[in-house]
Amino acid sequence: MLADRLKSLAPSATLAVQARARELRARGVDVISFGAGEPDFDTPERIKEAAVAALRRGQTKYTEVGGIPELRQAVCAKLRRDNGLDYEPAEILVSCGAKHALFNIVTALVNPGDEVIVPSPFWVSYPEQVQLMGGVPVMVETHEATGFDLDPDRVRAAVTPRTKLVVLNSPNNPTGAVFSRAAMEAVGRLAVERGLWIVSDECYEPFTFEGRHVSVAALDPEIKARTIVVNTCSKAYAMTGWRLGYAAGARPLIKAMTDVQSQVTSNPTSIAQWAAIEALSGPQDTVAKMAGEFDRRRRLIVDGLNRLPGISCTMPKGAFYAFANVSGLFGRALPGGKPLGGSTDVTAFLLEHARVAVVPGVDFGSDAHIRMSYATSAELIREGLARMDAALRGLR
């Protein structure tokens, strides 16, 4: 028999959509996928060459569990350069992707019954990881009318004596929201006041399209002391398959997370670590170029979605997702068909009748929405929107 903890574990909805799209393509079905949470750009050549050079030098052995000293130093330099944050290498843990870093945090901090506040809509893995440790995810709603900005009053109202963590994800997956400085500062002060930890997931940092990215840890030294900053090479450098993420925080907590990692995966891949040094330390021009292209696609897809019957979409300020409101489609149906009743129905309809793969919003905490990644070409965005338009106009 499987462990009880698996009874409530849901598989990743985003990865499931990618797998379904690949399966259909393998059968010869022409599917356009807006499900992938990864850049469609290739890893820059300078980073690949650094990996090749590491291979040729024989850097293929075990490394320190928490990452080679050179990489942890490079992470410190990146955080100082881009975020105004000062850390020592002993306050850095390098993991097999940001998801792994987040799991290390939850494993190190959350006891059975502890509560973790998660603004909703949320990335699908936050509540699942908390529940695996016996914790209780507490969803705090954000509102589409505010661009899904963080609501400090709702966060404060959700805090109980069992609250251990608050998870902040800005720019946000799936909404593309960039939380306001005032809202983050209010939640940061609340964490200091109540002795809570903040997990600041900043994986989409370079894709902040309006203003500059601000880390909650940079707002105040006391807030920084209660914050674990999580980031990755996956998004900024198109290195999703390299599996390289990192966390920065208080030394005792980083040591505890490193101890957890030592018994689960040991070190991240040695070659990926040397590539990550080049990614973080080398020229950053490719990051800016990618962000510029995503910005153009952002405007293209949101404008197109707002022209579709029954669909509306607020303009995201970051990441590379459009979180489209499809509640205007509920109750509509093809002649003789079953009426659409939620985001899962809409997702199934679009896959079957438009050959377009999207992710249902119910998996992110909002059944009124679907998530569409615009980390794909402008040509495919236009074609996908045209297919959706044709299919939706057949609904009554």
C-alpha positions in Angstrom: 0.0 0.0 0.0 1.2 3.5 -0.7 1.8 6.0 2.0 -1.2 8.0 3.3 0.5 11.3 2.3 0.0 10.4 -1.4 -3.8 10.1 -1.1 -4.2 13.9 -1.5 -1.2 14.5 -3.8 -2.2 15.8 -7.3 0.2 15.5 -10.2 1.5 18.7 -11.7 -1.3 20.1 -14.0 1.1 22.1 -16.1 3.4 19.1 -16.8 0.2 17.0 -17.5 -0.9 19.4 -20.2 2.6 19.4 -21.8 2.6 15.6 -21.8 -0.9 15.5 -23.4 0.1 17.9 -26.1 3.2 15.8 -26.9 1.1 12.6 -27.0 -1.3 14.1 -29.5 1.5 15.4 -31.7 3.1 12.0 -31.7 -0.2 10.7 -33.1 0.0 13.2 -35.9 -2.5 15.8 -34.4 -1.5 19.4 -35.0 -1.7 20.9 -31.5 -0.6 24.4 -30.5 0.4 24.3 -26.8 0.2 27.3 -24.5 0.9 25.1 -21.5 4.7 25.1 -21.2 6.2 27.2 -18.4 9.5 27.5 -20.1 11.1 29.9 -22.6 11.1 28.7 -26.2 14.6 30.2 -26.6 17.7 28.1 -26.6 20.3 28.3 -23.8 22.9 30.9 -24.8 26.0 29.6 -26.4 28.3 31.0 -23.8 26.6 29.0 -21.2 26.7 25.8 -23.2 30.4 26.4 -23.9 31.1 26.7 -20.1 29.4 23.3 -19.6 31.6 21.8 -22.4 34.7 23.3 -20.9 33.8 21.9 -17.5 33.3 18.4 -19.0 36.7 18.6 -20.7 38.3 19.7 -17.4 36.9 16.6 -15.7 34.4 18.4 -13.5 32.2 15.4 -13.4 32.5 14.3 -9.7 30.5 14.9 -6.6 30.6 18.4 -5.4 29.7 20.1 -2.1 26.1 19.3 -1.3 25.0 22.9 -1.3 26.9 23.9 -4.5 30.6 24.6 -5.4 32.1 27.7 -3.7 32.5 29.4 -7.0 28.8 29.2 -7.8 27.6 30.2 -4.3 29.9 33.3 -4.7 28.4 34.0 -8.1 24.9 33.8 -6.6 26.0 36.3 -3.9 27.3 38.6 -6.6 24.1 38.4 -8.6 21.9 39.2 -5.6 24.1 42.2 -4.8 24.2 43.4 -8.4 20.5 42.9 -9.3 18.6 43.1 -6.0 20.8 45.1 -3.5 21.0 42.1 -1.2 24.2 41.1 0.7 24.7 37.5 1.5 27.7 35.3 2.3 28.3 31.9 0.5 27.3 30.1 3.7 23.8 31.7 3.3 23.3 30.2 -0.1 22.0 26.7 -1.1 22.1 25.5 -4.7 19.5 22.9 -5.6 18.2 20.9 -8.5 15.9 23.7 -9.6 13.8 26.2 -7.7 11.1 23.6 -7.1 13.7 21.5 -5.2 14.8 24.6 -3.2 11.2 25.2 -2.2 10.7 21.6 -1.1 13.8 21.9 1.0 12.4 24.9 2.7 9.1 23.2 3.5 10.8 20.1 4.7 13.1 22.1 7.0 10.3 24.4 8.5 6.8 22.8 8.3 5.6 20.5 11.0 2.3 18.6 10.8 -0.5 21.0 11.4 1.5 24.1 10.6 -0.2 26.6 8.3 1.3 28.2 5.2 -0.4 31.2 3.7 -0.5 31.1 -0.1 -1.9 34.1 -2.1 -4.4 32.7 -4.7 -4.2 32.1 -7.6 -1.0 30.2 -6.9 1.6 28.0 -8.6 0.3 24.5 -8.3 3.3 23.0 -6.4 3.0 25.3 -3.3 0.0 23.6 -1.6 1.0 20.1 -2.7 4.5 20.4 -1.1 3.0 21.8 2.1 0.5 18.9 2.3 3.2 16.3 1.8 4.8 17.6 5.0 1.5 17.4 6.8 1.1 21.2 6.8 -2.1 23.1 5.9 -2.1 25.5 3.0 -4.2 28.5 3.7 -5.3 30.3 0.5 -5.7 34.1 0.5 -7.6 35.5 -2.4 -6.3 38.2 -4.7 -8.6 40.1 -7.0 -8.5 40.5 -10.8 -9.7 44.1 -10.5 -6.4 45.0 -8.8 -4.3 43.0 -11.3 -4.2 40.2 -8.7 -2.1 42.4 -6.3 -1.3 41.1 -2.9 -3.9 42.0 -0.2 -2.1 42.6 3.1 -5.4 42.9 5.1 -6.5 39.5 3.9 -3.1 38.0 4.7 -3.2 39.5 8.2 -6.7 38.1 8.7 -5.5 34.7 7.7 -2.7 34.5 10.3 -3.3 32.2 13.3 -1.1 30.8 16.1 -0.3 27.9 13.7 0.9 30.1 10.8 4.6 29.4 10.0 5.2 30.7 6.4 3.9 33.2 3.9 4.7 32.4 0.3 5.1 35.4 -2.0 5.6 34.9 -5.8 6.2 38.0 -7.8 6.2 38.2 -10.7 3.4 35.7 -10.3 2.7 32.3 -11.9 -0.1 32.1 -13.1 -1.4 35.6 -13.1 1.6 37.6 -14.2 0.9 40.0 -11.3 3.8 42.1 -9.9 3.0 42.7 -6.2 3.1 46.4 -5.2 5.9 47.6 -3.0 3.5 48.8 -0.4 1.7 45.5 -0.2 4.9 43.5 0.1 6.2 45.9 2.8 3.0 45.5 4.8 3.3 41.7 4.7 7.0 41.9 5.5 6.3 44.0 8.6 3.5 41.5 9.6 6.1 38.7 9.3 8.5 40.5 11.6 5.7 41.3 14.0 4.4 37.8 14.2 7.6 35.9 13.8 6.7 34.3 10.5 8.9 33.2 7.6 8.5 34.6 4.1 9.4 32.5 1.1 10.0 34.9 -1.8 9.8 33.0 -5.1 11.5 35.4 -7.6 12.0 33.0 -10.5 10.4 35.4 -13.1 12.4 38.4 -11.9 13.9 39.4 -15.3 10.4 39.4 -16.9 9.1 42.4 -15.0 7.7 44.6 -17.8 6.5 47.7 -15.9 9.1 49.2 -13.6 11.9 47.2 -12.0 11.7 44.0 -9.9 11.8 44.6 -6.2 12.6 41.8 -3.7 10.7 41.9 -0.5 14.0 41.0 1.3 15.5 44.3 0.0 12.8 46.5 1.7 14.1 46.3 5.3 16.9 44.4 7.2 14.4 43.0 9.6 12.2 41.7 6.8 15.4 40.2 5.1 16.2 38.3 8.3 12.7 36.6 8.0 12.9 35.9 4.2 14.2 33.1 2.1 14.8 34.3 -1.4 14.4 31.6 -4.1 15.5 32.0 -7.7 16.6 29.9 -10.7 18.6 29.8 -13.9 15.7 28.1 -15.7 13.7 31.2 -16.8 16.3 34.0 -17.3 18.7 31.8 -19.2 16.4 29.3 -20.8 18.0 26.5 -18.8 14.9 24.6 -17.7 16.4 21.2 -18.4 19.6 22.0 -16.6 17.8 21.9 -13.2 19.6 24.6 -11.3 18.0 26.8 -8.7 19.1 28.5 -5.4 17.9 29.9 -2.1 19.4 32.6 0.1 18.5 33.1 3.7 19.6 32.9 7.3 22.6 30.6 7.9 20.9 28.2 10.4 18.0 27.6 8.0 20.3 27.2 4.9 22.3 24.7 6.9 19.1 22.8 7.8 18.0 22.8 4.1 21.5 21.6 3.1 21.2 18.7 5.5 17.9 17.8 4.0 19.3 17.9 0.5 22.3 15.8 1.6 20.0 12.9 2.3 17.8 13.3 -0.8 19.8 14.3 -3.9 23.2 15.3 -2.7 24.7 18.0 -5.0 23.1 19.4 -8.2 24.7 18.3 -11.4 28.3 19.4 -11.4 28.4 20.4 -15.0 25.2 22.5 -14.7 26.8 24.3 -11.7 29.8 25.4 -13.8 27.4 26.5 -16.6 25.4 28.5 -14.0 28.5 30.5 -13.0 28.8 31.7 -16.6 25.0 32.4 -16.7 25.0 34.5 -13.6 28.4 36.2 -14.0 28.7 36.7 -17.8 27.0 39.2 -20.1 23.3 39.7 -19.4 22.3 41.0 -22.9 20.4 37.8 -23.9 18.2 38.2 -20.8 17.2 41.7 -21.9 16.5 40.5 -25.4 14.3 37.7 -24.2 12.4 40.0 -21.9 11.8 42.4 -24.8 10.4 39.6 -27.0 8.2 38.4 -24.2 6.9 41.9 -23.7 5.9 42.1 -27.4 4.1 38.7 -27.1 2.4 39.8 -23.9 0.7 42.6 -25.7 -0.1 40.4 -28.7 -1.8 37.6 -26.8 -3.7 39.8 -24.3 -5.1 42.0 -27.1 -6.1 38.9 -29.0 -7.7 37.3 -26.0 -9.8 40.4 -25.3 -11.2 40.1 -28.9 -12.5 36.6 -28.4 -16.2 36.0 -27.6 -16.7 35.3 -23.9 -13.1 35.8 -22.8 -11.4 38.7 -21.1 -7.8 39.1 -19.8 -6.1 41.7 -17.6 -2.7 42.8 -18.8 0.0 40.9 -16.8 2.9 43.0 -15.5 5.4 40.1 -15.5 6.3 36.5 -16.1 5.1 35.0 -19.4 1.6 34.0 -18.7 -1.8 35.3 -19.6 -4.5 34.4 -17.0 -7.6 34.7 -19.1 -11.1 34.9 -17.6 -13.4 32.4 -19.3 -16.4 32.6 -17.0 -18.3 34.3 -19.9 -18.3 30.9 -21.7 -19.9 29.0 -18.9 -23.4 27.8 -19.9 -22.6 27.9 -23.6 -22.4 24.8 -25.7 -22.1 23.4 -29.2 -25.5 22.5 -30.7 -26.7 19.4 -28.9 -23.6 19.4 -26.6 -23.1 19.7 -22.8 -22.8 23.3 -21.5 -19.4 24.4 -20.4 -19.3 24.5 -16.6 -15.8 25.4 -15.5 -12.2 25.8 -16.6 -11.6 22.1 -17.1 -14.5 22.0 -19.5 -13.2 25.0 -21.4 -9.7 23.4 -21.5 -11.1 20.1 -22.9 -13.2 22.0 -25.4 -10.3 24.0 -26.7 -8.1 20.9 -27.1 -10.8 19.0 -28.9 -12.3 21.7 -31.1 -9.4 24.2 -31.6 -6.4 21.9 -31.1 -5.1 24.3 -28.6 -3.7 23.2 -25.2 -4.1 25.5 -22.2 -4.1 24.8 -18.4 -7.3 25.0 -16.4 -7.3 27.7 -13.8 -8.9 25.5 -11.2 -5.5 23.9 -10.6 -4.2 27.4 -9.7 -7.1 28.2 -7.4 -9.5 30.0 -9.8 -12.0 28.0 -11.9 -13.0 31.2 -13.7 -9.7 31.3 -15.6 -7.3 29.4 -17.9 -3.5 29.9 -18.0 -1.8 30.5 -21.3 1.9 30.7 -21.7 3.1 33.1 -24.3 6.6 31.6 -24.2 6.1 30.6 -27.9 6.4 32.4 -31.2 4.2 35.3 -32.3 3.2 33.2 -35.3 1.9 30.4 -33.1 0.2 32.9 -30.8 -1.7 34.3 -33.8 -2.6 30.9 -35.1 -3.7 29.6 -31.7 -5.9 32.7 -31.2 -7.5 32.2 -34.6 -8.2 28.6 -33.9 -9.8 29.5 -30.5 -11.9 32.3 -32.2 -13.2 29.8 -34.8 -14.1 27.2 -32.2 -15.7 29.7 -29.8 -18.0 31.1 -32.4 -19.6 27.7 -32.7 -20.9 27.9 -29.1 -24.4 29.0 -28.3 
